[in-house]
C-alpha cells in the first residue's frame, strides 16, 4: 500500500520537540481517561479519597496512557500518513524519529508502572500496565487492521481507568467497579463508530475495517442503537448496588433518555455524526461527574 | 429507595439482555459483509462482550435483588 505524500515538518527548536512529544501522548484522550478514574475513586472511598492518592493515581494513569498512545502512533504511522485527520501528527510529519518515539512510549509506560507501585498499590499498577499492553498488542497490533470488532473488544483498554481508580482506593475490585468498566466499554463503540462515519473515506483509504466502512453507515447506525441500549442499561445497573443515590439516578435517567433520543435522531441525520461524537463525550463526562457528586455529598 | 432500586435492576436487566440479543443478531446478520478472519475468532469476538455483560448483570441481580 503506498502512502500519500506528506509534508515533513522537522522541529526546529527545543520547544517544538517538546511540543511534538506531548502531542504524541494524545493529551485530550488522557484527559477523558482520567475523567473516569476520579469518580471511581470517590465511590470506592465513599467520599474524597485524599488529594495525594488522587494525584498519585492520576499521574501514574497519565504516564501509562501517554505511553500507550505513543506506542500506538508508532505502530500506526503508516495509517496516519494516509488519513487526512491524522497526517499532521508528529510521526507522519517526521517531527520525531519513530525509534525515539517507541523508546519514549515504553519509558512512559515503565515509569507509570513503577510510580503506581511506589505511590499507590500493586493492583492499580498491574491493571494500568495490563491496559497499556492490551491497547498495544490486542487492539493496535491484533484487531485494528483485521476485525470489524476492533473497537468493541479493543475498547476494554479505555475502560481500565475505572478499575484502576477503584483498586487505588481499596486494593481490590468489586461489582460497582466492573459496572463502571462496562459503562465505558459499551460507550466506546458508538462513540468511535460515529467518528468512523464522519471520516468514512479516510478509514476506507487506510484499509481500517471500522464497522461503518465494512457494513455501511446505515447498518452501523443500527449497531449503535443496540450498543446504546446496553450502555443505558449498564448505567442503570449501578443504582441497585447502593453506591450511588438520587443525584446519579436522575442523571442516569436524563442522560439515558438523551442518548437514546440522539441515537434515533442520528439514524435520520448521518451527516451529523460528528455532533453525536462530541455529545457522547459530554454524556460520559456528565454521567461520571454525577457519580462523583453523589459520592461526595 | 429499595423499591426504586429493584425497579432499576429490572429495567437494567431488560435493556442489557434485549440490547445484547440485538447486538448478536446484527453482528451475525452482517457476517457476510464482514471480512471474516476465521469463523471461531469471529464468533468469539462477537459473543464475548454480550455474554460477559449478561454475566455481570446476573451477578448484580444475585447480589442485590
Boltz contact constraints between the chains, C-beta under 6 A:
constraints:
  - contact:
      token1: [A, 146]
      token2: [B, 37]
      max_distance: 6.0
  - contact:
      token1: [A, 148]
      token2: [B, 34]
      max_distance: 6.0
  - contact:
      token1: [A, 149]
      token2: [B, 45]
      max_distance: 6.0
  - contact:
      token1: [A, 152]
      token2: [B, 49]
      max_distance: 6.0
  - contact:
      token1: [A, 153]
      token2: [B, 45]
      max_distance: 6.0
  - contact:
      token1: [A, 175]
      token2: [B, 60]
      max_distance: 6.0
  - contact:
      token1: [A, 178]
      token2: [B, 56]
      max_distance: 6.0
  - contact:
      token1: [A, 182]
      token2: [B, 53]
      max_distance: 6.0
  - contact:
      token1: [A, 182]
      token2: [B, 56]
      max_distance: 6.0
  - contact:
      token1: [A, 214]
      token2: [B, 34]
      max_distance: 6.0
  - contact:
      token1: [A, 215]
      token2: [B, 30]
      max_distance: 6.0
  - contact:
      token1: [A, 215]
      token2: [B, 33]
      max_distance: 6.0
  - contact:
      token1: [A, 219]
      token2: [B, 30]
      max_distance: 6.0
  - contact:
      token1: [A, 222]
      token2: [B, 26]
      max_distance: 6.0
  - contact:
      token1: [A, 223]
      token2: [B, 26]
      max_distance: 6.0
  - contact:
      token1: [A, 226]
      token2: [B, 19]
      max_distance: 6.0
  - contact:
      token1: [A, 226]
      token2: [B, 22]
      max_distance: 6.0
  - contact:
      token1: [A, 226]
      token2: [B, 23]
      max_distance: 6.0
  - contact:
      token1: [A, 226]
      token2: [B, 26]
      max_distance: 6.0
  - contact:
      token1: [A, 229]
      token2: [B, 15]
      max_distance: 6.0
  - contact:
      token1: [A, 229]
      token2: [B, 19]
      max_distance: 6.0
  - contact:
      token1: [A, 230]
      token2: [B, 16]
      max_distance: 6.0
  - contact:
      token1: [A, 230]
      token2: [B, 19]
      max_distance: 6.0
  - contact:
      token1: [A, 232]
      token2: [B, 15]
      max_distance: 6.0
  - contact:
      token1: [A, 233]
      token2: [B, 12]
      max_distance: 6.0
  - contact:
      token1: [A, 233]
      token2: [B, 15]
      max_distance: 6.0
  - contact:
      token1: [A, 233]
      token2: [B, 16]
      max_distance: 6.0
  - contact:
      token1: [A, 236]
      token2: [B, 8]
      max_distance: 6.0
  - contact:
      token1: [A, 236]
      token2: [B, 11]
      max_distance: 6.0
  - contact:
      token1: [A, 236]
      token2: [B, 12]
      max_distance: 6.0
  - contact:
      token1: [A, 237]
      token2: [B, 12]
      max_distance: 6.0
  - contact:
      token1: [A, 237]
      token2: [B, 60]
      max_distance: 6.0
  - contact:
      token1: [A, 239]
      token2: [B, 5]
      max_distance: 6.0
  - contact:
      token1: [A, 239]
      token2: [B, 8]
      max_distance: 6.0
  - contact:
      token1: [A, 240]
      token2: [B, 5]
      max_distance: 6.0
  - contact:
      token1: [A, 240]
      token2: [B, 8]
      max_distance: 6.0
  - contact:
      token1: [A, 240]
      token2: [B, 9]
      max_distance: 6.0
  - contact:
      token1: [A, 240]
      token2: [B, 64]
      max_distance: 6.0
  - contact:
      token1: [A, 241]
      token2: [B, 64]
      max_distance: 6.0
